[in-house]
Amino acid sequence: MNTFEMKTAIHFGDDALGRLKEIPYKRVLVITDPFVVKSGMIDMITKPLQAGGKEFDIFCDVVPDAPVGKIAEGVKKFLQYQPEAIVAVGGGSAIDSSKAIREFALKINNYGKVGLVAIPTTSGTGSEVTSFAVVNDTEAHVKYPLISESLTADEAILDAELVRSVPPAITADTGMDVLTHAIESYVSINHNEFTSALAEKAIEICGVYLYRAYVDGNDMHARQKMHVASCLAGLSFNAAGLGITHSMAHQLGAIFHIPHGRANAMLLPHIVEYNANINKRSRSQKEYLPAVKRYSNIAHLLGLSNYNEVMSVRSLVNWIQFMQKEMNIPLTIEEMKAITPDAYFAAVDKMADMALADACTVANPRVPKKEDIVKIYTKLWSF
């Protein structure tokens, strides 16, 4: 028996932030990052809270990649303030930090249920509806995915006004993160009809609206669509899982601090080729791996139909790389001048081991060996 469940109530559309007036909590701790406070964006959160008569305090010391030390500081703040709920505001790092802070604080001092309202300020991670959180051990240079139903937010608020000012580079990185989530969940060994439907819609939206949001940040229709696509993809991979694009990207982020969405975008075409076992030199075969049909379906969703499945997969790889070029995302590590070849190749062996051990690897449609991961990392350096 399979089960598909959506725990999170999702509020979206015009004035979605108005929900903060009505949340069933009197005392909340807002967890966010310094930019949200300094930019004045925090007023979009505090004003409806005040209008609803809510008491609140703010913890704004969240930093990218959710380091364990900052989470410990957040736990201390939580235990001091003792809120009825957390309102998490920010990108994936802020929401993941909030999940971990609540989880660890309740294990230390369980005084009952504490709600979690997640409000994303980027259209990328889908963290507002998932039971995942990624925390970063900065000393060991390792990212640890946490997976538990108790991490899932009770409510998510999707308001595109919060992403209006996101710069093009971040719009590109986070948008490609959405696409990666949708594609990986679609080809996951755990996909089903429900997760596939969600992934298909997210892919379709990305095909139409991602580049529009990139070239014109004030295109609020495109912004809203990508915000919804991020959530749809999050719902899909929360149930179906992901794959080695994420397993390998986690290591690039932990060791070389490549933004997560960008690392996913750079790896994705290589992983599609690997999972399909199709490349530029492939010819017609009697049988193809199961993922080939799934990738071919994705190509059709994006309007890339070709006369056979091999060409459809090749078209998908080419389209992903075209989007990278159009949005100024590097195709290779070599293009990122801050990373030297000596440093990169010295880390490949460790990254391969960590990628194989990563929780995302188990749902990948093709079972990788270490030499496969090493080969992909090597290829990623330069074409």
C-alpha positions in Angstrom: 0.0 0.0 0.0 1.2 3.5 -0.8 0.1 6.7 1.0 0.2 10.3 -0.3 -0.4 12.9 2.4 -0.2 16.7 2.4 0.3 17.9 6.0 0.9 21.6 5.2 -2.0 24.1 4.6 -0.9 26.3 1.7 -2.0 30.0 1.4 -1.3 31.7 -1.9 -2.4 34.4 -4.2 -3.1 38.1 -3.6 -2.5 39.3 0.0 -1.5 35.8 1.2 0.5 37.4 4.0 -2.8 38.5 5.4 -3.0 35.0 6.8 -0.6 36.1 9.6 -3.4 38.1 11.2 -5.4 34.9 11.6 -2.9 32.3 12.6 -4.1 30.4 15.8 -1.1 31.4 17.9 -0.7 34.4 20.2 3.1 34.3 20.8 5.4 33.6 17.9 9.1 33.7 17.2 10.0 35.0 13.8 13.2 33.3 12.5 14.9 35.0 9.5 18.1 36.3 8.1 19.8 39.7 8.5 18.9 40.8 4.9 15.1 40.4 5.5 15.4 42.8 8.5 17.9 45.3 7.1 15.9 45.6 3.8 12.7 46.4 5.6 11.0 43.3 4.2 10.4 42.2 7.8 7.7 44.9 7.9 5.6 42.8 5.5 5.6 40.1 8.3 5.4 42.2 11.5 2.6 44.5 10.3 0.0 41.7 9.9 1.2 40.1 13.1 0.6 43.3 14.9 -2.8 43.8 13.2 -3.8 40.4 14.5 -2.7 41.2 18.0 0.2 38.7 18.1 3.1 38.9 20.4 6.4 38.3 18.6 10.2 38.4 18.9 12.7 38.1 16.1 15.8 35.9 15.7 17.6 37.1 12.6 21.0 35.5 12.9 20.4 32.9 10.2 23.2 32.5 7.6 23.4 30.4 4.4 23.7 26.6 4.6 22.2 26.4 8.1 25.4 25.8 10.1 25.1 23.8 13.3 26.5 26.7 15.5 23.8 29.1 14.4 21.1 26.5 14.9 22.3 26.1 18.5 22.0 29.9 19.0 18.4 29.7 17.6 17.6 26.8 20.0 18.8 29.0 22.9 16.6 31.9 21.8 13.6 29.5 21.4 14.0 28.1 24.9 14.3 31.6 26.3 11.2 33.0 24.5 9.1 29.8 24.6 6.8 30.6 21.6 3.6 28.9 20.6 4.8 28.9 17.0 7.7 29.8 14.8 7.2 31.9 11.7 10.1 31.1 9.3 10.9 33.8 6.8 13.5 33.4 4.1 15.1 31.1 1.6 15.9 27.4 2.2 18.5 28.2 4.8 16.1 30.2 7.0 13.3 27.6 6.7 15.6 24.6 7.2 17.2 26.4 10.3 13.7 27.0 11.7 12.8 23.3 11.3 16.0 22.2 13.0 15.7 24.8 15.8 12.1 23.7 16.6 13.0 20.0 16.4 16.1 20.2 18.7 14.5 22.6 21.1 11.5 20.3 21.7 13.8 17.4 22.3 15.5 19.4 25.0 12.4 20.8 26.6 9.2 19.3 25.2 6.4 21.5 26.5 3.8 20.6 23.9 3.2 21.2 20.2 4.8 24.3 18.6 3.5 25.3 15.2 5.6 26.2 12.2 4.5 28.7 9.6 6.9 28.8 6.6 7.1 31.9 4.4 9.7 31.5 1.5 11.4 34.6 0.1 12.9 32.7 -2.8 11.2 30.4 -5.4 13.5 27.4 -5.2 13.8 25.0 -2.3 10.2 23.9 -1.6 11.3 23.6 2.0 8.0 25.2 3.2 6.2 21.9 2.4 8.8 19.2 2.9 9.9 17.0 5.8 13.5 17.6 5.0 16.1 20.0 6.4 19.8 20.3 5.5 22.2 21.4 8.2 25.9 22.1 7.7 28.8 21.0 9.8 31.2 23.8 8.8 34.2 22.2 10.5 33.9 18.8 8.9 32.7 20.4 5.6 29.7 18.0 5.5 26.0 18.7 4.9 23.6 16.4 6.7 20.0 16.0 5.4 17.5 15.6 8.2 14.3 13.7 7.4 11.3 13.4 9.7 7.6 14.1 9.4 7.9 16.2 12.5 10.0 18.7 10.5 7.1 19.6 8.2 5.5 23.0 8.5 1.9 23.3 9.5 1.3 26.2 7.2 3.0 27.7 4.2 2.4 31.2 2.9 3.3 31.9 -0.7 3.3 35.6 -1.5 5.1 36.7 -4.6 5.7 40.2 -3.3 8.5 38.7 -1.2 10.4 37.6 -4.3 9.9 40.7 -6.4 13.3 42.1 -5.5 15.3 38.8 -5.9 18.2 39.5 -8.3 18.5 37.7 -11.6 21.4 35.5 -10.6 19.5 34.1 -7.6 16.3 33.8 -9.6 18.2 31.7 -12.1 19.8 29.5 -9.4 16.6 29.0 -7.4 14.6 28.4 -10.5 16.9 25.7 -11.7 16.6 24.2 -8.2 12.8 24.0 -8.8 13.4 22.3 -12.1 15.8 19.8 -10.6 13.4 19.0 -7.8 10.7 18.3 -10.3 12.8 16.2 -12.7 14.5 14.2 -10.0 11.2 13.4 -8.2 9.6 12.5 -11.6 12.2 9.9 -12.4 12.7 8.7 -8.7 12.2 5.0 -8.1 9.4 6.1 -5.6 7.4 8.1 -8.0 3.6 7.6 -8.2 0.7 9.1 -9.9 0.3 11.9 -7.3 4.0 12.9 -7.2 4.2 12.7 -11.0 1.2 15.0 -11.5 2.8 17.6 -9.2 6.2 17.3 -10.9 4.7 17.6 -14.4 3.0 20.8 -13.5 6.1 22.3 -11.9 8.2 21.3 -15.0 5.6 22.9 -17.3 5.6 26.1 -15.3 9.4 26.3 -15.3 9.4 25.8 -19.1 7.1 28.9 -19.6 7.9 31.2 -16.7 11.5 30.7 -15.4 13.2 32.7 -18.1 10.5 35.4 -17.9 11.1 35.8 -14.2 14.9 36.0 -14.8 14.7 38.7 -17.5 12.1 40.8 -15.7 11.9 40.6 -12.0 8.8 42.8 -12.0 6.8 40.3 -14.1 4.7 39.4 -11.1 2.7 36.8 -13.0 5.9 34.9 -13.8 7.1 35.4 -10.2 3.8 34.0 -8.8 3.9 31.1 -11.1 7.5 30.2 -10.2 6.6 30.5 -6.5 3.8 28.0 -6.9 6.0 25.7 -9.0 8.6 25.6 -6.2 5.9 24.5 -3.8 4.5 21.9 -6.2 8.0 20.4 -6.8 8.5 20.4 -3.0 5.3 18.4 -2.5 6.5 16.0 -5.2 9.9 15.3 -3.9 8.8 15.2 -0.3 6.9 12.0 -1.2 9.0 10.6 -4.1 12.5 11.6 -3.0 15.3 13.0 -5.1 18.5 11.6 -6.7 22.2 11.9 -7.1 22.0 15.4 -8.6 21.2 16.5 -5.0 23.6 14.0 -3.4 26.5 15.4 -5.5 25.4 19.0 -5.2 25.3 18.8 -1.4 29.1 18.0 -1.5 29.9 20.9 -3.8 28.1 23.2 -1.5 29.7 21.9 1.7 33.3 22.0 0.4 33.3 24.7 -2.2 30.3 26.8 -1.1 28.7 26.7 -4.5 25.1 27.8 -4.1 22.8 24.8 -4.0 20.6 25.6 -7.0 23.6 26.5 -9.1 25.3 23.2 -8.2 22.1 21.3 -9.1 21.9 23.2 -12.5 25.5 22.4 -13.3 25.1 18.7 -12.5 21.7 18.1 -13.9 22.5 17.5 -17.6 25.3 15.1 -16.6 22.9 13.1 -14.3 20.2 12.9 -17.0 22.8 11.4 -19.4 24.0 9.0 -16.7 20.6 7.9 -15.5 19.4 7.4 -19.1 22.7 5.9 -20.2 22.3 8.0 -23.3 24.9 10.5 -24.6 26.1 12.1 -27.8 27.4 8.8 -29.1 24.3 6.7 -28.3 22.6 4.9 -31.1 19.3 3.0 -31.3 19.1 0.2 -28.8 16.6 -2.6 -28.4 15.9 -1.7 -24.8 16.5 1.4 -22.7 16.6 2.0 -19.0 13.2 2.9 -17.4 14.3 6.5 -16.8 14.5 7.1 -20.6 10.7 7.0 -21.0 10.3 9.4 -18.0 12.9 11.9 -19.4 11.3 11.6 -22.8 8.0 12.6 -21.2 9.7 15.6 -19.6 11.0 16.7 -23.0 7.5 16.5 -24.4 6.2 18.7 -21.5 8.8 21.3 -22.4 7.8 21.2 -26.1 11.0 19.4 -27.1 9.4 16.4 -28.9 11.6 14.4 -31.2 11.0 11.4 -33.4 12.5 8.9 -30.9 13.3 8.7 -27.1 17.0 9.0 -27.6 16.6 12.3 -29.4 14.1 13.5 -26.8 16.6 12.8 -24.0 19.3 14.6 -25.9 17.0 17.5 -26.5 16.3 17.7 -22.8 20.0 17.8 -22.0 20.6 20.5 -24.6 17.6 22.5 -23.3 19.0 22.5 -19.7 22.4 23.6 -20.9 20.8 26.3 -23.1 18.9 27.6 -20.0 22.2 27.7 -18.1 23.9 29.7 -20.8 21.0 32.1 -21.2 20.9 32.8 -17.4 24.7 33.0 -17.0 25.0 29.8 -14.9 28.4 28.2 -15.4 28.4 24.9 -17.2 31.7 23.8 -15.7 33.6 24.2 -12.4 36.6 25.5 -14.4 34.6 28.6 -15.2 34.4 29.4 -11.5 37.8 30.9 -11.2 37.8 30.9 -7.4 38.2 27.1 -7.4 41.6 25.7 -8.5 42.0 22.4 -10.2 44.3 21.1 -7.5 41.7 21.9 -4.7 38.9 20.4 -6.7 40.4 17.1 -7.8 41.9 16.6 -4.3 38.3 16.7 -3.0 36.7 14.4 -5.6 37.3 11.2 -3.8 35.8 12.4 -0.5 32.9 14.0 -2.3 32.1 10.8 -4.1 32.1 8.8 -0.9 29.8 11.4 0.8 27.5 11.5 -2.2 27.0 7.7 -2.2 26.2 8.0 1.6 23.8 10.9 1.0 20.1 10.2 1.8 19.0 11.4 -1.6 21.0 8.6 -3.4 18.6 5.8 -2.6 15.8 7.0 -4.8 18.0 7.6 -7.9 16.7 5.6 -10.9 20.1 4.1 -11.6 22.2 2.6 -8.8 25.6 4.4 -8.9 29.0 3.1 -8.1 31.8 5.2 -6.7 33.6 5.3 -10.1 30.4 6.6 -11.7 30.2 9.5 -9.3 34.0 10.2 -9.7 33.5 10.2 -13.5 30.7 12.8 -13.3 32.6 15.0 -10.9 35.6 14.8 -13.3 33.5 15.6 -16.3 31.9 18.6 -14.5 35.3 20.3 -14.3 35.6 20.9 -18.0 34.0 19.7 -21.2 
